[in-house]
């Protein structure tokens, strides 16, 4: 697939080896209603009690068809599917092209041919290398003196920025413009030779990551440079977006490429992303993840339930500088104005005569925990809990003494406050009022031996001091950490989905009603009972994600590479059944919210008489 994309493609994503990927997709769908949708769809039809519910089954059936065994079998015959970011326009708009090599699938070729010939309003607007290209155009209608409609004889013109299609036997391509399609068509027809697949960086990444599944690659220097120019062309603020964060934490001069894959392995879903760095350039991200391997025992301080928990070891060399440099880069990437973490550390050192860097040098590892259900005061903003593993008890005691000074500095207080104390479960927990703090809640902290815990929930802080393998996020038998991993942890997908879909203060999240078709009245307001059913289905989907086992997260450094991996176990052979069941039910319920008088897709409503 990469041979039909130009060598200067900025970013590339490919569904690699459909022949081997097809059985993996079938294994994921096994045991779910999508394995054989016929009884499932007809069961849903039999349950329908209203016209909207029955009409909704049409779209549900269409969705199920895309996962049918017949479609999976045809998918296996494809030559490949890939999408590339080819560049940006002068106005900073991205230029994408999606290419499908139909391979041995006659059905795919027939579908592409039918689309460009039989779809209403798809018209020829030009050609590339004698291959016609198409864009959607509404017919131009004029009326004579008698009111008789006539089609304009004018040939449709190409729009420089419009979704554009092309088909030639063996290739179907869609792009953001004719200019985006041209490089792909010309390379498919062997009229241009320079291809992404022949570049050294791509070959190196493909040899390591290109396996059956989703493969991705980006040449970082070219991508960063083009994206920065595009941001300026759009007048976008580059100080607080993902690109800025990535640039500040990695150093664009250091990062050579990003590549990875998403694939099914060992019955689970693995997502791996690797960054290759220039050893001659400094990178805050590489420096930060240069510590020795994590020991799983550190994760035993992270109790269930937790949305996320991870332990990271700090680098042995220049530990304080690496930590502060990384925190400063994070703050800059997030658009933070004013003092950075490094500035706060310096101010504390000057005001209180504390050698902050010496204290940080004795921090061996940090466990970060995002509790699933923290006990917080009303109006408080949740923040993670930190469990700090130090070299010895004296280092932990020194850090404990530093906490009031740090909180005073963050709150803008002239002097540290005196903490109150309370015994929780046999642990003495100290507390500082949350007045003036960004998260609007008191801070609780406690120490035991060489461990210091800090957070907003007093009980969780007390519990975190004592390791508990059975009650931890990794479990008593859960855990082995890959050798050399500088970060290891786990996250609960159910808790994460629940957090992303939390209800706002004024009520549950509900989808906005679709815009009415031209010439029709506004959509009818669905009955409350249907809205409640959709809300229940949404909650059930969140609960279904919670039934999945925790996903594992690791980061490790391997010479000039940083490797990030997320692994979600047990998604094959029925493992995803609760999620698929709940998702299909939600899809069905939301389709039922639509006005039953809506016109069929692709057609305007009948004219009024």
RAUR-V760465 format. One record per run of one state. SS is the DSSP state (hx for helix, st for strand, lp for the rest). FROM is the first residue (numbers start at 1). LEN is the number of residues. If there is no record, write none. Layout:
{{SS,FROM,LEN} {SS,FROM,LEN}}
//
This chain:
{{lp,1,1} {hx,2,3} {lp,5,6} {st,11,6} {lp,17,1} {hx,18,12} {lp,30,3} {hx,33,3} {lp,36,1} {hx,37,11} {lp,48,3} {hx,51,15} {lp,66,3} {hx,69,7} {lp,76,4} {st,80,9} {lp,89,5} {st,94,8} {lp,102,4} {hx,106,13} {lp,119,3} {st,122,7} {lp,129,2} {st,131,6} {lp,137,4} {st,141,3} {lp,144,5} {st,149,3} {lp,152,12} {st,164,5} {lp,169,2} {st,171,5} {lp,176,2} {hx,178,11} {lp,189,7} {hx,196,3} {lp,199,1} {hx,200,10} {lp,210,3} {st,213,7} {hx,220,15} {lp,235,7} {hx,242,9} {lp,251,4} {st,255,11} {lp,266,2} {st,268,10} {lp,278,6} {hx,284,5} {lp,289,7} {hx,296,6} {lp,302,1} {st,303,1} {lp,304,2} {st,306,8} {lp,314,5} {hx,319,15} {lp,334,7} {hx,341,12} {lp,353,3} {hx,356,5} {lp,361,2} {st,363,9} {lp,372,13} {st,385,6} {lp,391,2} {hx,393,19} {lp,412,8} {st,420,5} {lp,425,2} {st,427,6} {lp,433,10} {st,443,6} {lp,449,2} {st,451,5} {lp,456,2} {hx,458,7} {lp,465,7} {st,472,1} {lp,473,12} {st,485,7} {lp,492,1} {hx,493,8} {lp,501,3} {st,504,1} {lp,505,2} {st,507,1} {lp,508,20} {hx,528,19} {lp,547,4} {st,551,8} {lp,559,2} {st,561,8} {lp,569,8} {hx,577,15} {lp,592,18}}
//
